């Protein structure tokens, strides 16, 4: 039996639902709202990776790039901290915002509440 690929709209809805059902979602959402610069940096550095021609990449690599940028290159965020716990949700948030890059970050199933 042939199964149709989910439409982009179905993929986006499934991604959003998966994020909201994660046991880490509420804590991530609070952190995300207090630290909007993180998403800007994720978008910037992921754009750099995409521009280099890579088709997939690790969100952990992007998070570590942000740590390097904020700690070493600019020292602009003081005692900036980002937990690795949030990385899976940031990967999904990037793909939710930019559905043309759905699948750029390979993800595993999130733990539900």
Buried (B, 14 or more C-beta within 10 A) or exposed (E): EEEEEEEEEEBBEEBEEBBEEBEBBEBBBEBBEEBEEBBEBBBEBBEEBBEEEEEEBEBEBBBBBBBEBBEEEEEEBEEBEBEEEBBBBBBBBBBBEBEEBBEBBEBEEBEEE
